Amino acid sequence: MQSEEWQRTGDLLGSILRDTGYTPRQRLHQLTLAFLHSECEEAAMRTALNDAAPLYRDAPEVQEARANGENVMSDFLQQLLPQRDAAEVARAADLINRTLGDVGKHFSESPRSAAEIEAYARDMADMFCAWIREKGADLQ
């Protein structure tokens, strides 16, 4: 069940990041909002799954779903930062993925209104955008 959820979320986030009809900045904002909504919607299920985590955490399908999600962000950043080496892009993708995951988990532990989710997502996406711009990307 967990690997299916990660696959669905990864597919959704990947489709957002690959949609070139929007600027990279808009895609980061959409991605962050979609992720936080997803985390809040799944908070109760995640609690139950955490109890069973030792039983599935290292399963190949779980590792594959995680890797796919990480690759989507890495591919997006590589397009934005072609002048950066692969190790730096991988580190940046890991940082963004971990930030999304950790912040999303903690943020969703309390009930949130749509307005709170939107404000939090906007601010987090703005931080990602500022960092990516600092590395030399044009987000327009």
N, C-alpha and C positions, 0 to 999 in steps of 0.2 A: 504494500500500500504506500509506504514511504517513497520507494523508488518511483512509483507511478506519479506521485505528487510532485516530486522533484523534476521528473521528466516534463510534466504539464507546465510547471512554472518555468523551467528552462526553455521550453518551446515558445511560451508567451513572451518571455524576456528577449529571446533571440529574434522573434519576429519584430519586436519593437526596435531593437538595435539595428536590424537590417533594413528597416523601412526608410529608404532614402528620399521619400516624399517630405520628410521633416529634417530640420537641421540637427546636427549632432547634439546641440544643447537641448532641443525639444525632445529628442529621443531619450536623453539621460533623465530629463524630468518625467517623461511618461514611464520609463522603466522604474524609477524610484517610487512613483505613485502606485503603479501596478504591483510592485513587490510588497510595499507596506500594506496595501489593501489585502493582498493574498495572505500575508502573515497574520493580519488581524482576523480574517475569516477562518483561518485554520488553527487558531490559538488553542482551542479546546482539544482538537484532535492531536495536536503536537504534544500536549501534556501526556496523553495516553501513549503515544508512540515513544516518547522519551523513556518510559518505563521499560519498553521492549527493545530499546536501541542496541543493547549488547548482542541481541539475537540477529540483527540485520545490518549493523553499521559497516561491517567489512565485506558484505556480500558483493559479488562482481557487478550486479545490476545497479546497486547503489553507487558504487565507485564510478561506474560509467555515466550515470545520471549527473553526478557531481562534476565530473570532468567535462561533460558537454556544456554545463552552465559556465564553468570557468573558461572554456575555450571561446564561447560567444563573446564574453567581455574582452578577452585577450585579442580576438580578431577585430573587434570594434576599435580598441585602443591602437592596434597596429596600423589601422587605416588613418587614424587621427594623428599618430605620431610616427610616421615612417622613418624619421631621422633618428629615432631611439633604438637602441639595440634590444634584442629579443629578451634578454634577462631583465632589463628595466621595464619593458612592457608587461612581462609575466608578473613581476613584482607589483606593478600598478594594478593589474587585473586582480591579483590576489588581495591587495589592500581594499579595493572597492568591493569585491565579493564578500570578504570577511566583514567589512563595515556594514554592508547591507544585511548580511545574515545576523550578526550580533546585535546591531541596533534594532533590526526588525523583530527579533526574538524578544528583546527586553521591552520594546515599545508596545508590542502586542499582548503583553502580560496583563495589561489593564484595558478595560473597554474604552474604545476611542470613537469619537464622532467623525463624520466625514470631513468636517472642517479641520479637526486636529490632524487627521491623516494627511490631508492636502498641505497644510502648513508645514508639517514635519518633513514631508517628502520634498516640498519646494526648497526648504532650507538645506536638506542633505544633498539634493541635486546641485544646488548652487555651490556648495563646498566642493563637490566632485568637479564641477565645471571650472571653478577657480584654480584648482590644482592642475587640471589638464591644460588649461590656458597657460599656466606658469611653465609647463613643460614644452610649450611651443605650438599647441594645436589651435587652429581656427575653428571655433564651434558654430560659426554662422552658416 
